[in-house]
Amino acid sequence: ALSWFPVKQDLEDKADSCWVFLTTDSENMAGSQGILTDVVDLGDGSTRYEWKSKYPIDYYLISYAVSDYQEYNIYAHPEELDGDSVFIQNFIYDDPDCLADTRNGIDATSGMVELLSDLYTLYPFHEEKYGHCLTELGGGMEHQTMTTMGGFSFGLVAHELGHMWFGDNVTCATWSDIWVNEGFATYSDYLCRYYINGISAGKNFMVQKQNSAMSSSGGSVYVPEDEVVPGNEWRIFSGRLSYDKGAAIIHILRHEIQNDSLFFAVMETYQTQFADSTATGDDFKEVAEAVTGMDFDPFFNQWYYGEGYPIYDFEWYSTDNGYFHLTSTQTTSSTTPLFEMLMDFKLIFTDATDTIISLYQTANLNEFDVYTGKTVATVQVDPNLWTMEHVSSLVVGMEETDKPVYFTVGPNPVRDFLNIYFLNPSHNLREITVTDISGKTILQTTTNDTKSRLNTTSLKNGVYLVSVSDGTDKLVRKFVK
């Protein structure tokens, strides 16, 4: 921006308004932010387009686009405007086929503006307009009130529109906090798919984002300050972390709140509290805490500042007196040692009925007993795809958790280190032995702690047995390297 006009290029210093006057050949049209207040024929074959916006704007959201455009305009009617409308102004190429090719994508914008106005707050710039300028981009750029577009796919239109709330009305205060722009714009895309295209479309989109986020073991949504340097733009705008994992953790937060009215009240409060200004990820956290009364320090330390994702090994059984027992072992893919989180389980009973229960993971090894009054036939983890995790195993076990040597292992399969978790500490030393399937002893150690970590890097790929004995009781489990 500083190559074109005097500007500090400081995210936290928004201009209070913006006028852009553009003179071009009269065969062209020039699009920009705000309202087109005048089109002046200069009489020499050139025309001046005068755009004015009264809304605060950050330096990188100022734009213009010039081409031999045609204009195609539509309107949105958010409920809050009580019959009034939002003007949606579109400059597309003046070619006979261009309108036919882009019309469906442009027309879908109306429903999106109405939806997001209902879910968040009224479209922030409704007194001026929303719109698009078609250009030769690979994607889009959320220039305030007139997004610059390379095309009009449903997802691109929804994402860039979402930025009008998250990125333009409220802008990230630092590039480290790009999540408050890109994570929420990606989540806006999800909401549009879910509520407009249908539940399946929304769920499929979210699964793609979750799988993308887990396609590599590490990386935080927050961009460390020492990584915000010239030439490292693709770390800031990481598709896997800032966009996909960013959207996935918003979905997890929504599940943690367990109340959609409260969740969207958080969105509305954040928009109104920081309107026309900037905010950080911690600012959003504080709003979420104030609105819900919940403590989100652990959540942000794990999901926003932390790295990786949880890996689960589950063992369950039903008792004759109608209880469902679940042993949940959580390891993680990276440096975050534990994700304290709410998890859903769908219990399908032998009489073909089912129910969903929610259990909260508080440690690497948790036991849960839930009275159901029925016999469980099968279990599904996260049936509605709220959370992001890898389920390594889900097996039927036996009633042996009362044994002093009861333990679980994870991750299974293992690569470098196998964690052994005990339910309780013991005054007696437990002897841990790893053997191959022929019975040959590979590793041996002792512990009386609740956790032991075995280095398995030297083991060949294959199946192994780990046994724990306290001299009286013994338990054996299988793991795969």
Summary of the structure (lengths in Angstrom):
residues: 481
radius of gyration: 27.7
end to end distance: 53.8
largest distance: 101.0
contacts: 1568
relative contact order: 0.07
helix: 28%
strand: 34%
